[in-house]
Amino acid sequence: MKSCFVRLVHLLWWGVAAKCLDYLVAAPVTFTQNLLIWTCYLMWALAVTLMTIACVHEWQTEDCNLSNKGGTA
């Protein structure tokens, strides 16, 4: 039963992917180009956000370790 469910999920996934690709192929070229440009901008913004979160987390961890050892930050 579990493998049937997994197969149905995969079938649904590839069906949605095929439908999206069909829609993008039928779309005007400028729309697709703009979508690609904005996707790149969003990926860049996400990378910057994640790097900022990682840096802040690292700084907080270092400060916490220093304060637990009796050092000053």
TIDREN-148357 format. One record per atom (N, C-alpha, C): residue in three letters; chain; atom name; x, y, z. Coordinates in nm, 4 decimals, m for minus. Example, Ala and Ser with C-alpha at 12.3 -4.5 7.8 and 13.67 -1.06 7.14 Angstrom:
<rs>
<type Ala | mol A | atom N | u 1.3190 | v m0.5690 | w 0.7800>;
<type Ala | mol A | atom CA | u 1.2300 | v m0.4500 | w 0.7800>;
<type Ala | mol A | atom C | u 1.3200 | v m0.3300 | w 0.7800>;
<type Ser | mol A | atom N | u 1.2850 | v m0.2250 | w 0.7080>;
<type Ser | mol A | atom CA | u 1.3670 | v m0.1060 | w 0.7140>;
<type Ser | mol A | atom C | u 1.2900 | v 0.0030 | w 0.7870>;
</rs>
This chain:
<rs>
<type Met | mol A | atom N | u 0.0835 | v m0.1199 | w 0.0000>;
<type Met | mol A | atom CA | u 0.0000 | v 0.0000 | w 0.0000>;
<type Met | mol A | atom C | u 0.0871 | v 0.1251 | w 0.0000>;
<type Lys | mol A | atom N | u 0.1964 | v 0.1202 | w 0.0776>;
<type Lys | mol A | atom CA | u 0.2837 | v 0.2361 | w 0.0868>;
<type Lys | mol A | atom C | u 0.3497 | v 0.2656 | w m0.0478>;
<type Ser | mol A | atom N | u 0.3931 | v 0.1597 | w m0.1193>;
<type Ser | mol A | atom CA | u 0.4583 | v 0.1814 | w m0.2484>;
<type Ser | mol A | atom C | u 0.3598 | v 0.2366 | w m0.3507>;
<type Cys | mol A | atom N | u 0.2338 | v 0.1967 | w m0.3408>;
<type Cys | mol A | atom CA | u 0.1320 | v 0.2515 | w m0.4315>;
<type Cys | mol A | atom C | u 0.1151 | v 0.4010 | w m0.4078>;
<type Phe | mol A | atom N | u 0.1130 | v 0.4393 | w m0.2808>;
<type Phe | mol A | atom CA | u 0.0980 | v 0.5801 | w m0.2474>;
<type Phe | mol A | atom C | u 0.2174 | v 0.6601 | w m0.2986>;
<type Val | mol A | atom N | u 0.3374 | v 0.6058 | w m0.2816>;
<type Val | mol A | atom CA | u 0.4577 | v 0.6737 | w m0.3292>;
<type Val | mol A | atom C | u 0.4538 | v 0.6876 | w m0.4809>;
<type Arg | mol A | atom N | u 0.4096 | v 0.5831 | w m0.5496>;
<type Arg | mol A | atom CA | u 0.3992 | v 0.5905 | w m0.6964>;
<type Arg | mol A | atom C | u 0.2976 | v 0.6951 | w m0.7394>;
<type Leu | mol A | atom N | u 0.1865 | v 0.7042 | w m0.6671>;
<type Leu | mol A | atom CA | u 0.0862 | v 0.8055 | w m0.7004>;
<type Leu | mol A | atom C | u 0.1401 | v 0.9463 | w m0.6783>;
<type Val | mol A | atom N | u 0.2168 | v 0.9639 | w m0.5717>;
<type Val | mol A | atom CA | u 0.2764 | v 1.0950 | w m0.5455>;
<type Val | mol A | atom C | u 0.3740 | v 1.1309 | w m0.6570>;
<type His | mol A | atom N | u 0.4569 | v 1.0346 | w m0.6978>;
<type His | mol A | atom CA | u 0.5511 | v 1.0604 | w m0.8078>;
<type His | mol A | atom C | u 0.4772 | v 1.0917 | w m0.9371>;
<type Leu | mol A | atom N | u 0.3707 | v 1.0173 | w m0.9639>;
<type Leu | mol A | atom CA | u 0.2920 | v 1.0420 | w m1.0842>;
<type Leu | mol A | atom C | u 0.2315 | v 1.1819 | w m1.0813>;
<type Leu | mol A | atom N | u 0.1795 | v 1.2212 | w m0.9664>;
<type Leu | mol A | atom CA | u 0.1229 | v 1.3554 | w m0.9525>;
<type Leu | mol A | atom C | u 0.2305 | v 1.4613 | w m0.9709>;
<type Trp | mol A | atom N | u 0.3477 | v 1.4392 | w m0.9112>;
<type Trp | mol A | atom CA | u 0.4586 | v 1.5337 | w m0.9228>;
<type Trp | mol A | atom C | u 0.4987 | v 1.5537 | w m1.0686>;
<type Trp | mol A | atom N | u 0.5209 | v 1.4440 | w m1.1407>;
<type Trp | mol A | atom CA | u 0.5642 | v 1.4560 | w m1.2798>;
<type Trp | mol A | atom C | u 0.4530 | v 1.5113 | w m1.3684>;
<type Gly | mol A | atom N | u 0.3291 | v 1.4851 | w m1.3334>;
<type Gly | mol A | atom CA | u 0.2186 | v 1.5444 | w m1.4081>;
<type Gly | mol A | atom C | u 0.2152 | v 1.6957 | w m1.3928>;
<type Val | mol A | atom N | u 0.2348 | v 1.7424 | w m1.2708>;
<type Val | mol A | atom CA | u 0.2390 | v 1.8868 | w m1.2458>;
<type Val | mol A | atom C | u 0.3598 | v 1.9486 | w m1.3158>;
<type Ala | mol A | atom N | u 0.4748 | v 1.8811 | w m1.3099>;
<type Ala | mol A | atom CA | u 0.5947 | v 1.9326 | w m1.3771>;
<type Ala | mol A | atom C | u 0.5728 | v 1.9417 | w m1.5274>;
<type Ala | mol A | atom N | u 0.5121 | v 1.8393 | w m1.5867>;
<type Ala | mol A | atom CA | u 0.4862 | v 1.8412 | w m1.7310>;
<type Ala | mol A | atom C | u 0.3886 | v 1.9526 | w m1.7672>;
<type Lys | mol A | atom N | u 0.2863 | v 1.9718 | w m1.6850>;
<type Lys | mol A | atom CA | u 0.1884 | v 2.0778 | w m1.7118>;
<type Lys | mol A | atom C | u 0.2544 | v 2.2153 | w m1.7031>;
<type Cys | mol A | atom N | u 0.3420 | v 2.2350 | w m1.6034>;
<type Cys | mol A | atom CA | u 0.4118 | v 2.3629 | w m1.5900>;
<type Cys | mol A | atom C | u 0.5041 | v 2.3874 | w m1.7088>;
<type Leu | mol A | atom N | u 0.5763 | v 2.2839 | w m1.7511>;
<type Leu | mol A | atom CA | u 0.6642 | v 2.2991 | w m1.8672>;
<type Leu | mol A | atom C | u 0.5841 | v 2.3283 | w m1.9932>;
<type Asp | mol A | atom N | u 0.4700 | v 2.2621 | w m2.0077>;
<type Asp | mol A | atom CA | u 0.3846 | v 2.2882 | w m2.1234>;
<type Asp | mol A | atom C | u 0.3371 | v 2.4329 | w m2.1222>;
<type Tyr | mol A | atom N | u 0.3020 | v 2.4839 | w m2.0047>;
<type Tyr | mol A | atom CA | u 0.2573 | v 2.6223 | w m1.9929>;
<type Tyr | mol A | atom C | u 0.3703 | v 2.7188 | w m2.0268>;
<type Leu | mol A | atom N | u 0.4917 | v 2.6901 | w m1.9782>;
<type Leu | mol A | atom CA | u 0.6044 | v 2.7794 | w m2.0041>;
<type Leu | mol A | atom C | u 0.6456 | v 2.7786 | w m2.1506>;
<type Val | mol A | atom N | u 0.6340 | v 2.6643 | w m2.2166>;
<type Val | mol A | atom CA | u 0.6688 | v 2.6578 | w m2.3584>;
<type Val | mol A | atom C | u 0.5688 | v 2.7388 | w m2.4400>;
<type Ala | mol A | atom N | u 0.4422 | v 2.7368 | w m2.3978>;
<type Ala | mol A | atom CA | u 0.3398 | v 2.8103 | w m2.4704>;
<type Ala | mol A | atom C | u 0.3411 | v 2.9594 | w m2.4377>;
<type Ala | mol A | atom N | u 0.4088 | v 2.9984 | w m2.3319>;
<type Ala | mol A | atom CA | u 0.4124 | v 3.1388 | w m2.2908>;
<type Ala | mol A | atom C | u 0.5022 | v 3.2186 | w m2.3840>;
<type Pro | mol A | atom N | u 0.4799 | v 3.3487 | w m2.3927>;
<type Pro | mol A | atom CA | u 0.5674 | v 3.4326 | w m2.4738>;
<type Pro | mol A | atom C | u 0.7108 | v 3.4299 | w m2.4199>;
<type Val | mol A | atom N | u 0.8044 | v 3.4545 | w m2.5079>;
<type Val | mol A | atom CA | u 0.9459 | v 3.4479 | w m2.4706>;
<type Val | mol A | atom C | u 0.9791 | v 3.5522 | w m2.3644>;
<type Thr | mol A | atom N | u 0.9242 | v 3.6719 | w m2.3768>;
<type Thr | mol A | atom CA | u 0.9567 | v 3.7765 | w m2.2798>;
<type Thr | mol A | atom C | u 0.9096 | v 3.7388 | w m2.1399>;
<type Phe | mol A | atom N | u 0.7931 | v 3.6730 | w m2.1315>;
<type Phe | mol A | atom CA | u 0.7439 | v 3.6290 | w m2.0006>;
<type Phe | mol A | atom C | u 0.8407 | v 3.5286 | w m1.9389>;
<type Thr | mol A | atom N | u 0.8858 | v 3.4335 | w m2.0194>;
<type Thr | mol A | atom CA | u 0.9786 | v 3.3316 | w m1.9702>;
<type Thr | mol A | atom C | u 1.1112 | v 3.3941 | w m1.9296>;
<type Gln | mol A | atom N | u 1.1594 | v 3.4900 | w m2.0074>;
<type Gln | mol A | atom CA | u 1.2845 | v 3.5574 | w m1.9731>;
<type Gln | mol A | atom C | u 1.2701 | v 3.6353 | w m1.8426>;
<type Asn | mol A | atom N | u 1.1613 | v 3.7079 | w m1.8288>;
<type Asn | mol A | atom CA | u 1.1382 | v 3.7833 | w m1.7049>;
<type Asn | mol A | atom C | u 1.1242 | v 3.6898 | w m1.5851>;
<type Leu | mol A | atom N | u 1.0574 | v 3.5775 | w m1.6055>;
<type Leu | mol A | atom CA | u 1.0438 | v 3.4804 | w m1.4979>;
<type Leu | mol A | atom C | u 1.1805 | v 3.4269 | w m1.4563>;
<type Leu | mol A | atom N | u 1.2661 | v 3.3994 | w m1.5524>;
<type Leu | mol A | atom CA | u 1.4005 | v 3.3505 | w m1.5224>;
<type Leu | mol A | atom C | u 1.4825 | v 3.4561 | w m1.4486>;
<type Ile | mol A | atom N | u 1.4726 | v 3.5805 | w m1.4917>;
<type Ile | mol A | atom CA | u 1.5456 | v 3.6892 | w m1.4263>;
<type Ile | mol A | atom C | u 1.4996 | v 3.7048 | w m1.2816>;
<type Trp | mol A | atom N | u 1.3686 | v 3.7069 | w m1.2587>;
<type Trp | mol A | atom CA | u 1.3180 | v 3.7231 | w m1.1226>;
<type Trp | mol A | atom C | u 1.3495 | v 3.6012 | w m1.0361>;
<type Thr | mol A | atom N | u 1.3518 | v 3.4837 | w m1.0970>;
<type Thr | mol A | atom CA | u 1.3913 | v 3.3641 | w m1.0225>;
<type Thr | mol A | atom C | u 1.5357 | v 3.3757 | w m0.9757>;
<type Cys | mol A | atom N | u 1.6225 | v 3.4260 | w m1.0621>;
<type Cys | mol A | atom CA | u 1.7630 | v 3.4457 | w m1.0236>;
<type Cys | mol A | atom C | u 1.7748 | v 3.5487 | w m0.9116>;
<type Tyr | mol A | atom N | u 1.6992 | v 3.6578 | w m0.9205>;
<type Tyr | mol A | atom CA | u 1.7014 | v 3.7583 | w m0.8142>;
<type Tyr | mol A | atom C | u 1.6543 | v 3.6989 | w m0.6815>;
<type Leu | mol A | atom N | u 1.5469 | v 3.6202 | w m0.6862>;
<type Leu | mol A | atom CA | u 1.4944 | v 3.5602 | w m0.5642>;
<type Leu | mol A | atom C | u 1.5918 | v 3.4587 | w m0.5054>;
<type Met | mol A | atom N | u 1.6588 | v 3.3823 | w m0.5912>;
<type Met | mol A | atom CA | u 1.7588 | v 3.2869 | w m0.5422>;
<type Met | mol A | atom C | u 1.8745 | v 3.3609 | w m0.4757>;
<type Trp | mol A | atom N | u 1.9166 | v 3.4722 | w m0.5347>;
<type Trp | mol A | atom CA | u 2.0242 | v 3.5514 | w m0.4758>;
<type Trp | mol A | atom C | u 1.9813 | v 3.6062 | w m0.3400>;
<type Ala | mol A | atom N | u 1.8592 | v 3.6602 | w m0.3328>;
<type Ala | mol A | atom CA | u 1.8086 | v 3.7154 | w m0.2070>;
<type Ala | mol A | atom C | u 1.7973 | v 3.6060 | w m0.1005>;
<type Leu | mol A | atom N | u 1.7539 | v 3.4887 | w m0.1401>;
<type Leu | mol A | atom CA | u 1.7451 | v 3.3776 | w m0.0460>;
<type Leu | mol A | atom C | u 1.8834 | v 3.3375 | w 0.0039>;
<type Ala | mol A | atom N | u 1.9815 | v 3.3348 | w m0.0856>;
<type Ala | mol A | atom CA | u 2.1182 | v 3.3003 | w m0.0454>;
<type Ala | mol A | atom C | u 2.1731 | v 3.4031 | w 0.0533>;
<type Val | mol A | atom N | u 2.1489 | v 3.5311 | w 0.0274>;
<type Val | mol A | atom CA | u 2.1952 | v 3.6362 | w 0.1187>;
<type Val | mol A | atom C | u 2.1278 | v 3.6215 | w 0.2546>;
<type Thr | mol A | atom N | u 1.9989 | v 3.5957 | w 0.2551>;
<type Thr | mol A | atom CA | u 1.9254 | v 3.5794 | w 0.3806>;
<type Thr | mol A | atom C | u 1.9777 | v 3.4604 | w 0.4605>;
<type Leu | mol A | atom N | u 1.9970 | v 3.3480 | w 0.3928>;
<type Leu | mol A | atom CA | u 2.0461 | v 3.2291 | w 0.4626>;
<type Leu | mol A | atom C | u 2.1881 | v 3.2484 | w 0.5147>;
<type Met | mol A | atom N | u 2.2730 | v 3.3158 | w 0.4375>;
<type Met | mol A | atom CA | u 2.4091 | v 3.3423 | w 0.4839>;
<type Met | mol A | atom C | u 2.4078 | v 3.4347 | w 0.6054>;
<type Thr | mol A | atom N | u 2.3196 | v 3.5344 | w 0.6051>;
<type Thr | mol A | atom CA | u 2.3076 | v 3.6252 | w 0.7190>;
<type Thr | mol A | atom C | u 2.2620 | v 3.5501 | w 0.8435>;
<type Ile | mol A | atom N | u 2.1630 | v 3.4642 | w 0.8270>;
<type Ile | mol A | atom CA | u 2.1143 | v 3.3850 | w 0.9401>;
<type Ile | mol A | atom C | u 2.2254 | v 3.2952 | w 0.9935>;
<type Ala | mol A | atom N | u 2.3012 | v 3.2332 | w 0.9035>;
<type Ala | mol A | atom CA | u 2.4102 | v 3.1450 | w 0.9462>;
<type Ala | mol A | atom C | u 2.5178 | v 3.2231 | w 1.0215>;
<type Cys | mol A | atom N | u 2.5519 | v 3.3426 | w 0.9737>;
<type Cys | mol A | atom CA | u 2.6533 | v 3.4248 | w 1.0409>;
<type Cys | mol A | atom C | u 2.6064 | v 3.4683 | w 1.1790>;
<type Val | mol A | atom N | u 2.4832 | v 3.5139 | w 1.1888>;
<type Val | mol A | atom CA | u 2.4296 | v 3.5569 | w 1.3184>;
<type Val | mol A | atom C | u 2.4269 | v 3.4393 | w 1.4154>;
<type His | mol A | atom N | u 2.3861 | v 3.3238 | w 1.3668>;
<type His | mol A | atom CA | u 2.3836 | v 3.2051 | w 1.4527>;
<type His | mol A | atom C | u 2.5246 | v 3.1697 | w 1.4999>;
<type Glu | mol A | atom N | u 2.6222 | v 3.1784 | w 1.4101>;
<type Glu | mol A | atom CA | u 2.7605 | v 3.1484 | w 1.4474>;
<type Glu | mol A | atom C | u 2.8121 | v 3.2480 | w 1.5511>;
<type Trp | mol A | atom N | u 2.7815 | v 3.3771 | w 1.5308>;
<type Trp | mol A | atom CA | u 2.8248 | v 3.4789 | w 1.6274>;
<type Trp | mol A | atom C | u 2.7622 | v 3.4546 | w 1.7636>;
<type Gln | mol A | atom N | u 2.6323 | v 3.4220 | w 1.7649>;
<type Gln | mol A | atom CA | u 2.5655 | v 3.3966 | w 1.8920>;
<type Gln | mol A | atom C | u 2.6240 | v 3.2742 | w 1.9612>;
<type Thr | mol A | atom N | u 2.6573 | v 3.1723 | w 1.8844>;
<type Thr | mol A | atom CA | u 2.7172 | v 3.0523 | w 1.9421>;
<type Thr | mol A | atom C | u 2.8538 | v 3.0831 | w 2.0008>;
<type Glu | mol A | atom N | u 2.9341 | v 3.1630 | w 1.9297>;
<type Glu | mol A | atom CA | u 3.0659 | v 3.2011 | w 1.9809>;
<type Glu | mol A | atom C | u 3.0525 | v 3.2837 | w 2.1087>;
<type Asp | mol A | atom N | u 2.9593 | v 3.3794 | w 2.1096>;
<type Asp | mol A | atom CA | u 2.9378 | v 3.4616 | w 2.2291>;
<type Asp | mol A | atom C | u 2.8922 | v 3.3763 | w 2.3469>;
<type Cys | mol A | atom N | u 2.8054 | v 3.2813 | w 2.3196>;
<type Cys | mol A | atom CA | u 2.7555 | v 3.1934 | w 2.4253>;
<type Cys | mol A | atom C | u 2.8690 | v 3.1070 | w 2.4797>;
<type Asn | mol A | atom N | u 2.9532 | v 3.0560 | w 2.3915>;
<type Asn | mol A | atom CA | u 3.0665 | v 2.9738 | w 2.4358>;
<type Asn | mol A | atom C | u 3.1657 | v 3.0564 | w 2.5171>;
<type Leu | mol A | atom N | u 3.1898 | v 3.1812 | w 2.4754>;
<type Leu | mol A | atom CA | u 3.2817 | v 3.2669 | w 2.5499>;
<type Leu | mol A | atom C | u 3.2262 | v 3.3015 | w 2.6874>;
<type Ser | mol A | atom N | u 3.0958 | v 3.3298 | w 2.6941>;
<type Ser | mol A | atom CA | u 3.0370 | v 3.3657 | w 2.8234>;
<type Ser | mol A | atom C | u 3.0319 | v 3.2450 | w 2.9164>;
<type Asn | mol A | atom N | u 3.0155 | v 3.1250 | w 2.8621>;
<type Asn | mol A | atom CA | u 3.0160 | v 3.0048 | w 2.9461>;
<type Asn | mol A | atom C | u 3.1554 | v 2.9750 | w 2.9999>;
<type Lys | mol A | atom N | u 3.2601 | v 3.0158 | w 2.9262>;
<type Lys | mol A | atom CA | u 3.3972 | v 2.9926 | w 2.9698>;
<type Lys | mol A | atom C | u 3.4489 | v 3.1053 | w 3.0584>;
<type Gly | mol A | atom N | u 3.3713 | v 3.2100 | w 3.0731>;
<type Gly | mol A | atom CA | u 3.4125 | v 3.3216 | w 3.1572>;
<type Gly | mol A | atom C | u 3.4873 | v 3.4289 | w 3.0817>;
<type Gly | mol A | atom N | u 3.4927 | v 3.4212 | w 2.9513>;
<type Gly | mol A | atom CA | u 3.5605 | v 3.5225 | w 2.8704>;
<type Gly | mol A | atom C | u 3.4692 | v 3.6385 | w 2.8409>;
<type Thr | mol A | atom N | u 3.5231 | v 3.7385 | w 2.7743>;
<type Thr | mol A | atom CA | u 3.4424 | v 3.8531 | w 2.7343>;
<type Thr | mol A | atom C | u 3.4293 | v 3.8526 | w 2.5838>;
<type Ala | mol A | atom N | u 3.3167 | v 3.8987 | w 2.5388>;
<type Ala | mol A | atom CA | u 3.2913 | v 3.8999 | w 2.3952>;
<type Ala | mol A | atom C | u 3.3453 | v 4.0249 | w 2.3319>;
</rs>
